[in-house]
Amino acid sequence: MRGVGNLLRMVSAVAFWSIVISFLWVAALALLDPPVTWTMWQRAFAGQHVERSWRDLDEVAHTMPLAVIAAEDQKFMDHWGFDLEAIEKAMRTNARRNGKRIHGGSTISQQTAKNVFLWQGRNLLRKGVEAWFTLLVETLWSKQRIVEVYLNVAETGPGLFGVEAAAQHCFKRPAVRLDASQAALIAATLPAPGRYSCERPSNYVRKRQGWILRQMRNLGDVLATDLGPPERKP
């Protein structure tokens, strides 16, 4: 019995400190920019050149956050980190595909939590930890901060991270000068930046770009107003 008691105390201590450390980690990154992510480390460790230049939200054209929300998560401003309808739809789609290409239902908040704090993968452990970090991100960060971090850590091409790297690589211009068409083209690559390219877009990527542009027009100026820059870091 003493051994069981010691084990329970150890498990409780690990759980307690895991919660405390994760809370402090997420709280710190509400103000500090993450210098590197696990995915960047993985790409660099594999010998791939990694390129990223951080840009605050007010240094990115307003078309870019509008484009990624239109493409990836149109309920972003309204949900609390999870889009249950999208998750249910993804589960039905994947069941029909019988193990073929996986259709995701992750929100921008979930993708940000995964990209910043976690490793790549689809196992249940990682998804559970992702859910915890998503709740912390939604609680401790503003929506503006979430989309700002997302725009800087999302993989936008082989070895490219963030919209500044994509803008420079594909259009030879800074992210602050992206027009709607260029922003939509970058957003069109996000589901699979290893396969899709904004520099040499396939017919599929062009079709997706057109769809995103239509969604951007439908969303109108509401998101541009809601997504003003977050409070600047000291």
Backbone as CSV, one residue per row, in Angstrom:
resi,resn,N_x,N_y,N_z,CA_x,CA_y,CA_z,C_x,C_y,C_z
1,MET,0.815,-1.219,0.000,0.000,0.000,0.000,0.844,1.262,0.000
2,ARG,2.009,1.174,0.728,2.876,2.358,0.756,3.382,2.682,-0.650
3,GLY,3.703,1.606,-1.418,4.176,1.823,-2.778,3.123,2.478,-3.652
4,VAL,1.862,2.064,-3.488,0.764,2.660,-4.255,0.595,4.130,-3.873
5,GLY,0.699,4.414,-2.569,0.574,5.794,-2.116,1.668,6.677,-2.681
6,ASN,2.902,6.153,-2.693,4.018,6.919,-3.256,3.814,7.170,-4.742
7,LEU,3.320,6.143,-5.438,3.078,6.289,-6.875,2.017,7.349,-7.136
8,LEU,0.947,7.343,-6.351,-0.114,8.337,-6.531,0.390,9.742,-6.258
9,ARG,1.220,9.872,-5.219,1.785,11.195,-4.915,2.690,11.673,-6.051
10,MET,3.479,10.750,-6.609,4.365,11.128,-7.705,3.565,11.540,-8.944
11,VAL,2.526,10.761,-9.258,1.681,11.095,-10.413,1.001,12.442,-10.196
12,SER,0.521,12.685,-8.973,-0.137,13.958,-8.669,0.831,15.123,-8.807
13,ALA,2.069,14.924,-8.340,3.069,15.985,-8.428,3.418,16.287,-9.882
14,VAL,3.593,15.227,-10.694,3.890,15.430,-12.112,2.746,16.167,-12.801
15,ALA,1.497,15.761,-12.513,0.343,16.414,-13.125,0.265,17.879,-12.708
16,PHE,0.486,18.140,-11.415,0.406,19.511,-10.914,1.438,20.402,-11.584
17,TRP,2.700,19.944,-11.614,3.749,20.781,-12.193,3.634,20.893,-13.712
18,SER,3.085,19.878,-14.340,2.837,19.979,-15.785,1.832,21.078,-16.080
19,ILE,0.780,21.143,-15.257,-0.233,22.186,-15.431,0.364,23.567,-15.177
20,VAL,1.132,23.692,-14.093,1.723,24.985,-13.751,2.684,25.452,-14.833
21,ILE,3.581,24.556,-15.275,4.588,24.939,-16.270,3.933,25.292,-17.599
22,SER,2.954,24.498,-18.026,2.290,24.799,-19.293,1.549,26.127,-19.212
23,PHE,0.914,26.410,-18.080,0.213,27.683,-17.888,1.191,28.852,-17.994
24,LEU,2.327,28.753,-17.307,3.314,29.834,-17.337,3.925,29.985,-18.725
25,TRP,4.140,28.875,-19.409,4.713,28.888,-20.761,3.790,29.641,-21.718
26,VAL,2.511,29.288,-21.701,1.557,29.947,-22.594,1.396,31.415,-22.209
27,ALA,1.355,31.706,-20.908,1.219,33.094,-20.458,2.411,33.935,-20.925
28,ALA,3.618,33.377,-20.863,4.803,34.115,-21.288,4.738,34.446,-22.778
29,LEU,4.247,33.493,-23.585,4.212,33.719,-25.033,3.034,34.588,-25.466
30,ALA,2.212,35.010,-24.511,1.226,36.047,-24.825,1.933,37.371,-25.095
31,LEU,3.140,37.506,-24.557,3.914,38.741,-24.705,5.196,38.545,-25.501
32,LEU,5.806,37.367,-25.377,7.081,37.100,-26.039,6.867,36.261,-27.288
33,ASP,7.611,36.540,-28.331,7.483,35.781,-29.568,8.261,34.476,-29.462
34,PRO,7.650,33.344,-29.808,8.364,32.070,-29.753,9.549,32.078,-30.713
35,PRO,10.762,31.849,-30.226,11.933,31.941,-31.098,12.009,30.820,-32.120
36,VAL,11.472,29.641,-31.785,11.547,28.494,-32.683,10.438,27.530,-32.290
37,THR,10.030,26.666,-33.200,9.014,25.661,-32.907,9.602,24.270,-33.115
38,TRP,8.862,23.275,-32.592,9.328,21.895,-32.758,9.471,21.534,-34.226
39,THR,8.535,21.976,-35.066,8.590,21.649,-36.492,9.821,22.266,-37.143
40,MET,10.166,23.489,-36.765,11.385,24.118,-37.291,12.617,23.304,-36.896
41,TRP,12.648,22.856,-35.623,13.760,22.014,-35.175,13.832,20.736,-35.993
42,GLN,12.692,20.120,-36.242,12.671,18.879,-37.011,13.191,19.092,-38.422
43,ARG,12.757,20.186,-39.059,13.217,20.461,-40.424,14.725,20.734,-40.434
44,ALA,15.194,21.521,-39.479,16.620,21.840,-39.417,17.448,20.595,-39.118
45,PHE,16.947,19.742,-38.209,17.664,18.522,-37.849,17.774,17.584,-39.045
46,ALA,16.770,17.632,-39.937,16.784,16.807,-41.145,17.664,17.403,-42.237
47,GLY,18.292,18.538,-41.944,19.199,19.165,-42.903,18.552,20.144,-43.844
48,GLN,17.299,20.498,-43.578,16.590,21.434,-44.449,16.844,22.866,-43.993
49,HIS,17.045,23.755,-44.952,17.193,25.170,-44.624,15.858,25.704,-44.116
50,VAL,15.894,26.414,-43.001,14.684,26.967,-42.389,14.736,28.489,-42.463
51,GLU,13.645,29.073,-42.931,13.591,30.535,-43.090,12.337,31.086,-42.437
52,ARG,12.523,32.070,-41.549,11.391,32.764,-40.943,11.835,34.140,-40.488
53,SER,11.011,35.132,-40.777,11.222,36.496,-40.286,9.935,36.925,-39.589
54,TRP,10.032,37.141,-38.284,8.830,37.492,-37.520,8.297,38.853,-37.934
55,ARG,6.971,38.928,-38.068,6.307,40.197,-38.347,5.104,40.335,-37.414
56,ASP,5.031,41.468,-36.707,3.860,41.743,-35.879,2.647,41.931,-36.784
57,LEU,1.473,41.849,-36.189,0.244,41.890,-36.978,0.106,43.196,-37.755
58,ASP,0.587,44.296,-37.183,0.480,45.565,-37.898,1.557,45.720,-38.966
59,GLU,2.418,44.701,-39.120,3.411,44.682,-40.189,3.047,43.687,-41.287
60,VAL,1.803,43.246,-41.265,1.282,42.305,-42.257,0.041,42.924,-42.881
61,ALA,-0.085,42.824,-44.192,-1.269,43.360,-44.866,-2.535,42.760,-44.265
62,HIS,-3.582,43.595,-44.103,-4.815,43.108,-43.478,-5.463,42.003,-44.291
63,THR,-5.078,41.882,-45.575,-5.623,40.816,-46.414,-5.158,39.436,-45.950
64,MET,-4.018,39.360,-45.255,-3.451,38.060,-44.910,-4.210,37.366,-43.789
65,PRO,-4.468,38.006,-42.631,-5.300,37.325,-41.636,-6.701,37.030,-42.152
66,LEU,-7.244,37.921,-42.977,-8.553,37.671,-43.568,-8.507,36.424,-44.440
67,ALA,-7.418,36.251,-45.197,-7.297,35.106,-46.096,-7.201,33.792,-45.328
68,VAL,-6.395,33.755,-44.258,-6.236,32.485,-43.542,-7.510,32.126,-42.773
69,ILE,-8.225,33.122,-42.277,-9.491,32.833,-41.599,-10.519,32.344,-42.612
70,ALA,-10.557,32.979,-43.774,-11.474,32.534,-44.827,-11.152,31.119,-45.269
71,ALA,-9.879,30.781,-45.312,-9.464,29.471,-45.805,-9.557,28.380,-44.763
72,GLU,-9.178,28.695,-43.514,-8.961,27.659,-42.515,-10.017,27.605,-41.411
73,ASP,-10.643,28.742,-41.088,-11.439,28.758,-39.848,-12.349,29.980,-39.828
74,GLN,-13.460,29.900,-40.554,-14.321,31.074,-40.691,-15.072,31.415,-39.408
75,LYS,-15.102,30.508,-38.446,-15.747,30.785,-37.160,-14.731,31.210,-36.105
76,PHE,-13.530,31.560,-36.529,-12.428,31.834,-35.614,-12.780,32.862,-34.544
77,MET,-13.436,33.944,-34.921,-13.720,35.013,-33.967,-14.819,34.639,-32.978
78,ASP,-15.562,33.569,-33.256,-16.714,33.232,-32.435,-16.517,32.008,-31.554
79,HIS,-15.621,31.086,-31.928,-15.502,29.854,-31.147,-14.511,30.032,-30.001
80,TRP,-14.448,29.033,-29.141,-13.584,29.045,-27.957,-12.379,28.120,-28.143
81,GLY,-12.029,27.873,-29.399,-10.859,27.057,-29.708,-11.156,25.834,-30.529
82,PHE,-12.426,25.400,-30.509,-12.821,24.188,-31.218,-14.079,24.449,-32.029
83,ASP,-14.105,23.936,-33.239,-15.304,24.003,-34.079,-15.874,22.594,-34.136
84,LEU,-16.837,22.309,-33.263,-17.354,20.948,-33.137,-18.023,20.478,-34.425
85,GLU,-18.666,21.395,-35.129,-19.305,21.027,-36.402,-18.259,20.588,-37.423
86,ALA,-17.133,21.333,-37.491,-16.068,20.983,-38.435,-15.412,19.658,-38.060
87,ILE,-15.250,19.411,-36.754,-14.658,18.147,-36.302,-15.560,16.973,-36.677
88,GLU,-16.869,17.129,-36.458,-17.814,16.064,-36.807,-17.813,15.801,-38.308
89,LYS,-17.774,16.880,-39.111,-17.742,16.733,-40.563,-16.474,16.022,-41.001
90,ALA,-15.334,16.379,-40.392,-14.062,15.733,-40.740,-14.094,14.250,-40.401
91,MET,-14.701,13.898,-39.265,-14.786,12.489,-38.871,-15.630,11.700,-39.868
92,ARG,-16.733,12.287,-40.327,-17.578,11.595,-41.314,-16.836,11.424,-42.635
93,THR,-16.119,12.487,-43.057,-15.378,12.426,-44.320,-14.286,11.370,-44.258
94,ASN,-13.543,11.335,-43.152,-12.451,10.372,-43.022,-12.968,8.939,-42.948
95,ALA,-14.151,8.761,-42.350,-14.743,7.419,-42.293,-15.093,6.933,-43.700
96,ARG,-15.585,7.839,-44.547,-15.920,7.459,-45.920,-14.670,7.143,-46.725
97,ARG,-13.565,7.841,-46.433,-12.329,7.628,-47.190,-11.584,6.376,-46.762
98,ASN,-11.997,5.774,-45.666,-11.474,4.474,-45.244,-9.946,4.465,-45.159
99,GLY,-9.416,5.458,-44.404,-7.977,5.445,-44.143,-7.134,6.156,-45.166
100,LYS,-7.755,6.670,-46.229,-6.986,7.423,-47.212,-6.715,8.825,-46.683
101,ARG,-6.360,9.781,-47.533,-5.934,11.103,-47.097,-6.847,11.672,-46.012
102,ILE,-6.248,12.096,-44.907,-7.000,12.575,-43.752,-7.491,13.998,-43.982
103,HIS,-8.751,14.225,-43.672,-9.322,15.569,-43.745,-9.356,16.151,-42.339
104,GLY,-8.706,17.289,-42.125,-8.610,17.869,-40.792,-9.785,18.762,-40.455
105,GLY,-10.033,18.926,-39.159,-11.084,19.830,-38.707,-10.556,20.800,-37.677
106,SER,-9.233,21.015,-37.679,-8.606,21.850,-36.653,-8.848,23.328,-36.914
107,THR,-9.077,24.071,-35.846,-9.208,25.515,-35.926,-7.827,26.163,-35.979
108,ILE,-7.788,27.459,-36.236,-6.533,28.196,-36.192,-5.933,28.132,-34.793
109,SER,-6.767,28.162,-33.777,-6.280,28.067,-32.396,-5.598,26.729,-32.158
110,GLN,-6.208,25.637,-32.623,-5.601,24.318,-32.473,-4.293,24.218,-33.248
111,GLN,-4.271,24.740,-34.464,-3.058,24.681,-35.268,-1.939,25.498,-34.634
112,THR,-2.297,26.637,-34.056,-1.292,27.460,-33.387,-0.721,26.742,-32.177
113,ALA,-1.603,26.151,-31.363,-1.153,25.400,-30.194,-0.230,24.268,-30.602
114,LYS,-0.605,23.544,-31.648,0.222,22.431,-32.131,1.565,22.934,-32.641
115,ASN,1.546,23.978,-33.468,2.781,24.456,-34.086,3.765,25.026,-33.065
116,VAL,3.256,25.707,-32.045,4.136,26.385,-31.091,4.621,25.441,-29.993
117,PHE,3.734,24.610,-29.468,4.048,23.878,-28.244,4.301,22.380,-28.429
118,LEU,3.930,21.836,-29.588,3.925,20.378,-29.713,4.647,19.888,-30.955
119,TRP,4.782,18.580,-31.022,5.386,17.899,-32.142,4.299,17.544,-33.162
120,GLN,4.737,17.170,-34.374,3.794,16.743,-35.396,3.353,15.306,-35.120
121,GLY,2.153,14.974,-35.513,1.647,13.624,-35.311,0.149,13.639,-35.133
122,ARG,-0.467,12.446,-35.178,-1.921,12.356,-35.094,-2.376,11.367,-34.025
123,ASN,-1.484,10.974,-33.113,-1.904,10.003,-32.106,-2.766,10.682,-31.035
124,LEU,-3.455,9.864,-30.241,-4.411,10.381,-29.266,-3.735,11.198,-28.168
125,LEU,-2.516,10.787,-27.762,-1.805,11.539,-26.731,-1.550,12.966,-27.198
126,ARG,-1.022,13.104,-28.412,-0.719,14.443,-28.906,-1.976,15.276,-29.078
127,LYS,-3.063,14.651,-29.546,-4.310,15.386,-29.710,-4.870,15.829,-28.363
128,GLY,-4.704,14.996,-27.336,-5.172,15.385,-26.009,-4.392,16.551,-25.451
129,VAL,-3.060,16.515,-25.589,-2.231,17.620,-25.118,-2.525,18.874,-25.930
130,GLU,-2.778,18.695,-27.242,-3.132,19.828,-28.102,-4.400,20.509,-27.607
131,ALA,-5.387,19.713,-27.202,-6.638,20.282,-26.692,-6.378,21.128,-25.441
132,TRP,-5.516,20.648,-24.553,-5.190,21.392,-23.337,-4.523,22.720,-23.675
133,PHE,-3.529,22.688,-24.568,-2.845,23.925,-24.933,-3.773,24.867,-25.703
134,THR,-4.698,24.310,-26.474,-5.673,25.156,-27.173,-6.527,25.926,-26.179
135,LEU,-6.985,25.263,-25.131,-7.771,25.935,-24.101,-6.956,27.030,-23.415
136,LEU,-5.685,26.746,-23.141,-4.828,27.757,-22.513,-4.624,28.958,-23.440
137,VAL,-4.370,28.692,-24.710,-4.163,29.769,-25.688,-5.405,30.645,-25.788
138,GLU,-6.572,30.016,-25.869,-7.815,30.776,-25.979,-8.105,31.567,-24.708
139,THR,-7.651,31.061,-23.564,-7.896,31.738,-22.288,-6.930,32.886,-22.051
140,LEU,-5.654,32.693,-22.405,-4.600,33.632,-22.034,-4.197,34.589,-23.149
141,TRP,-4.540,34.269,-24.386,-4.199,35.126,-25.514,-5.463,35.760,-26.087
142,SER,-5.297,36.924,-26.693,-6.397,37.518,-27.455,-6.485,36.830,-28.813
143,LYS,-7.618,37.004,-29.482,-7.753,36.467,-30.834,-6.699,37.089,-31.764
144,GLN,-6.414,38.358,-31.557,-5.397,39.010,-32.374,-4.030,38.362,-32.186
145,ARG,-3.701,38.043,-30.929,-2.418,37.408,-30.658,-2.352,36.010,-31.269
146,ILE,-3.456,35.276,-31.209,-3.478,33.931,-31.784,-3.192,33.988,-33.281
147,VAL,-3.885,34.865,-33.993,-3.693,34.911,-35.439,-2.323,35.492,-35.784
148,GLU,-1.801,36.401,-34.956,-0.462,36.944,-35.182,0.588,35.835,-35.090
149,VAL,0.498,35.018,-34.046,1.458,33.920,-33.893,1.283,32.911,-35.025
150,TYR,0.043,32.591,-35.346,-0.213,31.641,-36.429,0.440,32.091,-37.739
151,LEU,0.301,33.368,-38.049,0.863,33.882,-39.303,2.383,33.836,-39.323
152,ASN,3.004,33.645,-38.177,4.462,33.599,-38.107,5.031,32.197,-37.921
153,VAL,4.203,31.239,-37.521,4.735,29.893,-37.281,4.197,28.857,-38.254
154,ALA,3.134,29.162,-38.987,2.591,28.205,-39.941,3.610,27.933,-41.039
155,GLU,3.733,26.672,-41.411,4.635,26.313,-42.500,3.973,26.689,-43.815
156,THR,4.657,27.498,-44.619,4.086,28.021,-45.855,4.794,27.503,-47.097
157,GLY,5.696,26.554,-46.909,6.440,25.960,-48.015,7.598,25.171,-47.441
158,PRO,8.307,24.406,-48.255,9.439,23.624,-47.751,10.491,24.520,-47.083
159,GLY,10.616,24.420,-45.773,11.585,25.229,-45.037,11.143,26.652,-44.791
160,LEU,9.953,27.033,-45.243,9.446,28.391,-45.061,8.426,28.411,-43.935
161,PHE,8.590,29.341,-43.007,7.668,29.462,-41.893,7.218,30.913,-41.768
162,GLY,5.920,31.095,-41.747,5.376,32.435,-41.625,5.124,33.086,-42.966
163,VAL,4.247,34.092,-42.948,3.829,34.720,-44.199,4.891,35.649,-44.767
164,GLU,5.776,36.180,-43.922,6.843,37.030,-44.445,7.779,36.227,-45.341
165,ALA,8.158,35.028,-44.892,9.037,34.187,-45.698,8.356,33.807,-47.012
166,ALA,7.059,33.487,-46.957,6.332,33.127,-48.170,6.224,34.312,-49.117
167,ALA,5.931,35.494,-48.577,5.795,36.690,-49.414,7.100,37.014,-50.128
168,GLN,8.199,36.921,-49.408,9.502,37.215,-50.011,9.869,36.153,-51.045
169,HIS,9.607,34.888,-50.711,10.010,33.793,-51.595,9.168,33.756,-52.865
170,CYS,7.865,33.959,-52.735,6.960,33.782,-53.871,6.712,35.061,-54.665
171,PHE,6.736,36.217,-53.984,6.346,37.463,-54.644,7.415,38.549,-54.573
172,LYS,8.510,38.251,-53.886,9.626,39.208,-53.761,9.154,40.556,-53.189
173,ARG,8.282,40.451,-52.188,7.792,41.646,-51.519,7.504,41.321,-50.060
174,PRO,7.496,42.334,-49.193,7.200,42.074,-47.778,5.733,41.752,-47.573
175,ALA,5.427,41.111,-46.454,4.056,40.705,-46.163,3.116,41.897,-46.039
176,VAL,3.642,43.059,-45.654,2.795,44.233,-45.488,2.250,44.733,-46.829
177,ARG,2.858,44.295,-47.943,2.440,44.758,-49.266,1.676,43.699,-50.051
178,LEU,1.251,42.634,-49.402,0.498,41.590,-50.094,-0.902,42.082,-50.461
179,ASP,-1.306,41.841,-51.694,-2.686,42.160,-52.056,-3.566,40.943,-51.775
180,ALA,-4.854,41.083,-52.016,-5.790,40.019,-51.663,-5.498,38.729,-52.426
181,SER,-5.169,38.860,-53.707,-4.905,37.672,-54.515,-3.676,36.920,-54.016
182,GLN,-2.627,37.653,-53.668,-1.401,37.017,-53.171,-1.622,36.386,-51.800
183,ALA,-2.355,37.076,-50.935,-2.661,36.521,-49.611,-3.476,35.236,-49.748
184,ALA,-4.443,35.236,-50.652,-5.265,34.044,-50.861,-4.428,32.896,-51.408
185,LEU,-3.439,33.196,-52.236,-2.588,32.143,-52.789,-1.725,31.511,-51.698
186,ILE,-1.197,32.325,-50.793,-0.434,31.770,-49.668,-1.347,30.910,-48.795
187,ALA,-2.541,31.420,-48.501,-3.485,30.670,-47.675,-3.881,29.356,-48.339
188,ALA,-3.907,29.326,-49.664,-4.297,28.112,-50.386,-3.302,26.982,-50.206
189,THR,-2.068,27.299,-49.829,-1.038,26.263,-49.663,-1.038,25.664,-48.265
190,LEU,-1.738,26.276,-47.311,-1.593,25.894,-45.907,-2.003,24.458,-45.578
191,PRO,-2.983,23.872,-46.234,-3.300,22.485,-45.856,-2.132,21.523,-46.055
192,ALA,-1.276,21.788,-47.033,-0.169,20.873,-47.326,0.979,21.643,-47.971
193,PRO,1.716,22.433,-47.187,2.785,23.267,-47.764,3.924,22.460,-48.381
194,GLY,4.016,21.186,-48.048,5.022,20.347,-48.686,4.656,19.979,-50.112
195,ARG,3.342,19.970,-50.414,2.880,19.606,-51.762,2.478,20.816,-52.588
196,TYR,1.895,21.819,-51.942,1.373,22.979,-52.659,2.369,24.131,-52.578
197,SER,2.408,24.938,-53.625,3.382,26.031,-53.691,2.710,27.311,-54.156
198,CYS,3.036,28.420,-53.499,2.566,29.728,-53.984,3.488,30.263,-55.070
199,GLU,4.665,29.667,-55.211,5.590,30.087,-56.260,5.236,29.440,-57.599
200,ARG,4.866,28.168,-57.555,4.455,27.443,-58.764,3.125,26.749,-58.474
201,PRO,2.054,27.502,-58.390,0.765,26.925,-57.985,0.195,25.977,-59.037
202,SER,-0.330,24.863,-58.567,-1.003,23.905,-59.444,-2.407,24.408,-59.767
203,ASN,-3.082,23.694,-60.664,-4.465,24.058,-60.981,-5.340,23.986,-59.739
204,TYR,-5.097,22.974,-58.907,-5.893,22.848,-57.678,-5.689,24.047,-56.765
205,VAL,-4.431,24.469,-56.602,-4.144,25.612,-55.732,-4.795,26.879,-56.297
206,ARG,-4.791,27.038,-57.614,-5.435,28.201,-58.224,-6.941,28.181,-57.981
207,LYS,-7.548,27.006,-58.069,-8.984,26.907,-57.804,-9.280,27.234,-56.344
208,ARG,-8.432,26.736,-55.456,-8.622,27.024,-54.037,-8.417,28.516,-53.759
209,GLN,-7.445,29.120,-54.441,-7.225,30.570,-54.302,-8.494,31.339,-54.684
210,GLY,-9.131,30.956,-55.788,-10.360,31.626,-56.210,-11.467,31.470,-55.191
211,TRP,-11.584,30.264,-54.608,-12.596,30.035,-53.574,-12.326,30.900,-52.354
212,ILE,-11.057,30.991,-51.942,-10.700,31.801,-50.771,-11.021,33.274,-51.031
213,LEU,-10.729,33.765,-52.218,-11.039,35.157,-52.543,-12.537,35.430,-52.425
214,ARG,-13.360,34.489,-52.860,-14.811,34.662,-52.730,-15.219,34.670,-51.261
215,GLN,-14.618,33.809,-50.465,-14.923,33.791,-49.043,-14.472,35.083,-48.362
216,MET,-13.343,35.630,-48.788,-12.859,36.894,-48.230,-13.850,38.014,-48.505
217,ARG,-14.389,38.031,-49.714,-15.373,39.062,-50.047,-16.645,38.873,-49.220
218,ASN,-17.033,37.639,-48.985,-18.234,37.370,-48.188,-18.054,37.810,-46.739
219,LEU,-16.850,37.606,-46.207,-16.585,38.002,-44.822,-16.516,39.519,-44.686
220,GLY,-16.142,40.193,-45.761,-16.155,41.651,-45.801,-15.187,42.296,-44.845
221,ASP,-15.555,43.480,-44.380,-14.677,44.289,-43.535,-14.824,43.973,-42.047
222,VAL,-15.719,43.058,-41.697,-15.965,42.784,-40.276,-14.705,42.274,-39.597
223,LEU,-14.059,41.287,-40.216,-12.856,40.724,-39.619,-11.711,41.724,-39.599
224,ALA,-11.615,42.544,-40.626,-10.559,43.546,-40.652,-10.690,44.498,-39.474
225,THR,-11.939,44.776,-39.075,-12.166,45.633,-37.914,-11.856,44.899,-36.619
226,ASP,-12.300,43.651,-36.521,-12.097,42.860,-35.305,-10.639,42.519,-35.076
227,LEU,-9.879,42.382,-36.148,-8.504,41.917,-36.029,-7.509,43.062,-36.104
228,GLY,-7.750,44.066,-35.315,-6.739,45.110,-35.165,-5.516,44.524,-34.477
229,PRO,-4.374,45.198,-34.525,-3.157,44.650,-33.916,-3.315,44.448,-32.427
230,PRO,-2.714,43.380,-31.885,-2.761,43.173,-30.432,-1.941,44.205,-29.709
231,GLU,-2.071,44.219,-28.399,-1.249,45.129,-27.613,0.222,44.818,-27.849
232,ARG,1.002,45.847,-28.097,2.407,45.653,-28.416,3.179,45.171,-27.204
233,LYS,4.190,44.403,-27.494,5.042,43.862,-26.453,5.922,44.967,-25.863
234,PRO,6.261,44.918,-24.570,7.080,45.964,-23.975,8.493,45.944,-24.541
